[in-house]
Amino acid sequence: QVQLVESGGGLVQPGGSLRLSCAASGSIFSLNPMGWYRQAPGKQRELVAQITRYGITNYADAVKGRFTISRDNAKNTVYLQMNSLKPGDTAVYYCHQLHTADWGQGTQVTVSS
């Protein structure tokens, strides 16, 4: 049973940056791929970025070149660096450990002028 806690969300102007963190408990963190997902009002939850234990990444087309996912296995933490934020990035962002039922509580990201 892995516990995931996100932090770092908030209100930012278009073009700004935020860095999300996900702190995880449990020894399996170092073995499983991790992902960031988001859900905007009236929309389905969608994949933003994923990273394997070896650092192999993939991104949704909408965030390629702007977002960077990374992980520190020793610290049981995964990050999402978000640059050049757009109003369309507004959503609740969730951390997820693949192949488990473990999700974080979500952190709100609002991009607005």
N, C-alpha and C positions, 0 to 999 in steps of 0.2 A: 504494500500500500504506500504509494508515493503522494506526498503533499506538495502542492505547487502554489506559490504565492507570487503574484505579479506586482510590480510597482513601476512608477515613472510616468504614468499618464498625466494628462492635463490639457489645458487650453493653450493653443499656440496659433500665431498668425500664419497665413499662407507663406511658404518659402522657409519657414522655420524648421527646427529640429527637435526631436525628443529621443531619449534612450530608455527603452523598456528593459526591465530585469525580471527574471523568473528564478526564484530560489526553490530548489527541490530537495526533498529528503528522500532517503532510500538509496541503497547501493546499486540498484539497476539503472540509475541515471546515466552512468558511464557506458552502458551497453545499448540503450535504446535511442533511436532517432527522436529528436525533439522538433516541435513545430510551433509557429505562431499563426493563429487564426484570428479573423475579425468578423464582426457582425454589425452592420449598419441598420438603422431603423427601417423596417419593412423589407429587409433583405435576408437571404440565406447566409448562414455562416460559411466563410470561404477561407481557403488556405492563403496565407501570406508568404510564408517561408518555412523551409525545413532544413535540418542539419543532422547528419549522421554522427556517430561517435568518432569517426575519422575526419570530420570536417567537410564532408561533401555536402554541398548546398543546392537548393533549387528555390526559385521565386515565382510568384505570380507575375504575369506580364505587366500588370498595372504598377508594380513596385520595383521592377528591375532597374538597376542603375541608381536608385534612390535609397533603398533599404538594404541593410546588411545584418544577417544573422550570424551569431557566433556563440561558442560555448566554452566554458572552463570546467572540464570534468573534475578536476581536483577540488573546485569550489562548489560543485553541483549547481551551477548557475548557467542559464542561457540568456542571451541579450538580443535585442533588436534595436539597432541604430536606424533611425528614421530621419532622413534629410529631405529637403525640398518638398515639404509637406503641402498637400493640396486639400481643398475642402472635401473632395471625394474620399480622402483617407479617414474622415470622421467615422468612428465606430468604437465598439467595445472590443478590445484586443485580449485574446485568451492564449495562455500557454498550455501545451498539450504534449504528453509523452506518448508516442505512438506505440501500438500494440498493448496498450493498457486502457483502462477507463478513467485515467487521471487527467483532470482539467483544473486549471486555476480558476479563481473567482472572477477574473476579468478586470481590466483597467480601462477607464474611459479616455479616449483621445478625441479632442475636438479641435478642428482646424477652421478658424473663422477670423475674419477681419472686423 
